[in-house]
């Protein structure tokens, strides 16, 4: 059984292949290139490097949010196209839950934090063990300070490890909090983690037409419009 995973939820972009219990290949870039130009060549190069092709994929997994509005649409659209073309089903994965899988193998609480701009983060907490990830809170958008105030509720006596592209922002803002910053090679969104997060969610497969982004908040243009309307 083979899963193709994809993440384009932030600046980093990646694609990975999982087959029969292991990741057999992953391509990852963390530079400010347009995902619409890079992700499909990345997938093709991945297939070539692994000696596989798209017809061998059984299911497609993709991070559906939260994250960059444009980035999410690019990744979801790419997966939809591939799934429609091969008549396969898709596994939607929370970007924050996938981040927690970066830390699997450790005994800790993963505090996933993605930079949502304006001193806010998309965040959720997960208890991580050597073999599993258990959700402790729902995906939500909070200010960095509000998340700091909730750390005591999140803690269960295990180390708190910040992961995600907003992790360093939180860490630098919380002097003396005792929270650990994940090392850089485990910190960012990765398609290999999307594949791992998809495995226990295989029963939640959907047809490609039903894949949709989970933004958590309105786009900036709509927020600004609402502000103008409220002031009128």
C-alpha positions as CSV (number, residue, x, y, z in Angstrom):
1,X,0.0,0.0,0.0
2,X,1.4,3.4,-1.0
3,X,0.5,6.9,0.1
4,X,1.6,10.1,-1.5
5,X,1.7,12.9,1.1
6,X,2.0,16.6,0.3
7,X,2.4,19.8,2.4
8,X,2.3,23.4,1.0
9,X,0.7,25.0,4.0
10,X,3.6,27.5,4.6
11,X,6.9,28.7,3.2
12,X,8.3,25.1,3.3
13,X,6.9,22.7,0.7
14,X,7.4,18.9,0.5
15,X,6.2,15.7,-1.0
16,X,6.7,12.2,0.4
17,X,6.0,8.6,-0.5
18,X,5.0,6.0,2.2
19,X,5.0,2.4,1.3
20,X,4.3,-0.7,3.4
21,X,5.3,0.7,6.8
22,X,8.1,3.2,5.9
23,X,8.8,6.5,4.2
24,X,10.7,5.5,1.0
25,X,11.4,9.1,-0.2
26,X,10.8,12.7,0.5
27,X,11.6,16.0,-1.3
28,X,11.6,19.1,0.9
29,X,12.4,22.8,0.2
30,X,12.2,25.7,2.6
31,X,12.8,28.7,0.4
32,X,10.5,31.5,-0.8
33,X,9.6,29.9,-4.1
34,X,6.0,29.8,-5.5
35,X,4.5,26.4,-4.7
36,X,2.5,26.4,-7.9
37,X,5.8,26.2,-9.8
38,X,7.6,23.7,-7.6
39,X,5.3,21.2,-6.1
40,X,4.4,19.1,-9.2
41,X,8.0,18.9,-10.5
42,X,8.9,17.9,-6.9
43,X,6.3,15.1,-7.0
44,X,7.6,13.9,-10.5
45,X,11.2,13.9,-9.3
46,X,10.2,11.9,-6.2
47,X,8.5,9.2,-8.3
48,X,11.6,9.1,-10.5
49,X,14.0,8.8,-7.6
50,X,12.0,6.1,-6.0
51,X,11.3,4.1,-9.2
52,X,7.6,4.5,-8.8
53,X,4.7,6.2,-10.7
54,X,1.4,7.8,-9.9
55,X,-0.6,4.7,-10.9
56,X,0.9,2.8,-7.9
57,X,-0.4,5.3,-5.3
58,X,-3.4,3.9,-3.4
59,X,-4.3,7.1,-1.5
60,X,-3.3,10.7,-1.4
61,X,-2.8,12.7,1.9
62,X,-2.5,16.4,2.1
63,X,-2.4,19.0,4.8
64,X,-5.7,20.9,4.6
65,X,-4.9,23.6,7.2
66,X,-4.5,25.8,8.9
67,X,-1.9,27.7,7.0
68,X,-1.3,30.0,4.1
69,X,-4.5,30.6,2.3
70,X,-2.8,30.4,-1.1
71,X,-0.5,27.6,-0.2
72,X,-3.3,25.4,1.1
73,X,-5.3,25.9,-2.1
74,X,-2.2,25.0,-4.3
75,X,-1.6,21.8,-2.4
76,X,-5.2,20.7,-2.2
77,X,-5.8,21.5,-5.9
78,X,-2.7,19.5,-6.9
79,X,-3.9,16.5,-4.9
80,X,-7.4,16.8,-6.3
81,X,-6.1,16.7,-9.8
82,X,-3.9,13.6,-9.2
83,X,-6.7,11.8,-7.3
84,X,-9.3,12.6,-9.9
85,X,-7.0,11.4,-12.7
86,X,-6.2,8.1,-10.9
87,X,-9.7,7.6,-9.4
88,X,-8.2,7.4,-5.9
89,X,-9.4,8.8,-2.6
90,X,-7.8,11.4,-0.3
91,X,-7.0,11.7,3.4
92,X,-7.3,15.3,4.8
93,X,-4.8,16.0,7.6
94,X,-4.6,18.9,10.0
95,X,-1.3,20.7,9.4
96,X,-0.9,21.1,13.2
97,X,-1.5,17.4,13.8
98,X,1.1,16.5,11.2
99,X,3.6,18.8,12.9
100,X,3.2,16.8,16.1
101,X,4.2,13.6,14.2
102,X,7.6,15.3,13.6
103,X,8.3,14.5,17.3
104,X,7.0,10.9,17.4
105,X,9.4,8.6,19.3
106,X,9.7,11.1,22.1
107,X,7.7,11.3,25.3
108,X,6.4,14.9,25.3
109,X,3.6,17.3,24.7
110,X,4.0,18.9,21.2
111,X,2.8,22.5,21.1
112,X,2.2,23.1,17.4
113,X,2.4,26.8,16.4
114,X,2.2,28.2,12.9
115,X,2.8,31.9,12.3
116,X,-0.5,33.6,11.6
117,X,0.9,37.1,11.5
118,X,0.2,40.0,13.8
119,X,1.6,38.2,16.9
120,X,-0.9,35.4,16.4
121,X,-0.4,31.7,15.8
122,X,-2.5,28.7,14.7
123,X,-2.0,26.2,17.4
124,X,-3.0,22.9,19.0
125,X,-1.4,20.6,21.6
126,X,-0.7,16.8,21.3
127,X,0.6,14.2,23.6
128,X,3.3,12.3,21.8
129,X,4.7,8.9,22.7
130,X,7.1,6.5,21.1
131,X,4.3,5.1,18.8
132,X,1.3,7.5,18.8
133,X,0.0,11.0,18.9
134,X,-3.0,12.0,20.9
135,X,-4.8,15.3,20.5
136,X,-5.2,17.5,23.6
137,X,-6.8,20.6,22.1
138,X,-8.6,21.6,19.0
139,X,-7.0,23.6,16.2
140,X,-7.5,27.3,16.9
141,X,-6.0,30.8,16.2
142,X,-4.7,32.5,19.3
143,X,-2.4,35.4,20.2
144,X,1.1,34.4,21.3
145,X,0.3,35.8,24.8
146,X,-3.0,33.9,25.0
147,X,-1.2,30.6,24.2
148,X,1.4,31.4,26.8
149,X,-1.3,31.8,29.4
150,X,-2.7,28.4,28.5
151,X,0.5,26.4,28.9
152,X,-0.2,25.3,32.4
153,X,-3.5,23.7,31.2
154,X,-1.6,22.0,28.4
155,X,1.2,20.6,30.6
156,X,0.8,17.0,31.9
157,X,4.2,16.7,33.6
158,X,5.8,15.9,30.2
159,X,8.3,18.3,28.4
160,X,6.6,20.9,26.3
161,X,8.2,21.2,22.9
162,X,7.3,23.9,20.4
163,X,7.1,22.8,16.8
164,X,6.1,24.7,13.6
165,X,7.1,27.8,11.7
166,X,5.7,29.9,14.6
167,X,7.6,28.0,17.3
168,X,10.6,30.4,17.4
169,X,8.3,33.4,17.6
170,X,6.6,31.9,20.7
171,X,9.9,30.8,22.2
172,X,11.5,34.2,21.9
173,X,8.4,35.8,23.4
174,X,8.2,33.5,26.5
175,X,11.4,34.0,28.4
176,X,11.6,31.7,31.3
177,X,8.6,29.6,30.3
178,X,10.5,26.3,30.4
179,X,9.2,25.3,26.9
180,X,11.7,23.7,24.6
181,X,12.2,24.7,21.0
182,X,12.3,21.8,18.6
183,X,15.5,21.5,16.6
184,X,15.3,23.0,13.2
185,X,15.3,19.7,11.3
186,X,12.1,18.6,13.2
187,X,10.5,22.0,13.4
188,X,8.9,22.6,10.0
189,X,5.9,21.1,8.2
190,X,6.9,18.0,6.3
191,X,5.1,15.7,3.9
192,X,6.6,12.6,5.6
193,X,4.7,13.6,8.8
194,X,1.5,14.2,6.8
195,X,1.8,10.5,5.6
196,X,2.3,9.3,9.2
197,X,-0.7,11.4,10.4
198,X,-2.8,10.0,7.6
199,X,-2.4,6.4,8.6
200,X,-4.8,6.4,11.6
201,X,-7.2,8.5,9.5
202,X,-7.5,6.1,6.6
203,X,-11.1,5.4,7.6
204,X,-11.8,9.1,7.0
205,X,-10.9,9.0,3.3
206,X,-12.9,11.3,1.1
207,X,-13.5,11.7,-2.6
208,X,-11.3,14.4,-4.1
209,X,-14.2,16.7,-4.7
210,X,-14.8,16.9,-0.9
211,X,-11.3,18.1,0.0
212,X,-11.4,21.6,1.3
213,X,-9.1,23.9,3.2
214,X,-9.6,24.6,7.0
215,X,-8.5,28.2,7.4
216,X,-9.7,28.8,11.0
217,X,-10.2,32.5,10.3
218,X,-11.4,34.7,7.4
219,X,-9.0,36.0,4.7
220,X,-7.4,39.3,5.4
221,X,-9.5,41.1,2.7
222,X,-12.7,39.9,4.3
223,X,-11.5,40.8,7.8
224,X,-10.7,44.3,6.6
225,X,-14.1,44.6,4.9
226,X,-15.9,43.6,8.1
227,X,-13.9,46.2,10.1
228,X,-14.9,48.9,7.7
229,X,-18.5,47.8,7.9
230,X,-18.5,47.8,11.7
231,X,-17.1,51.3,11.7
232,X,-19.7,52.6,9.3
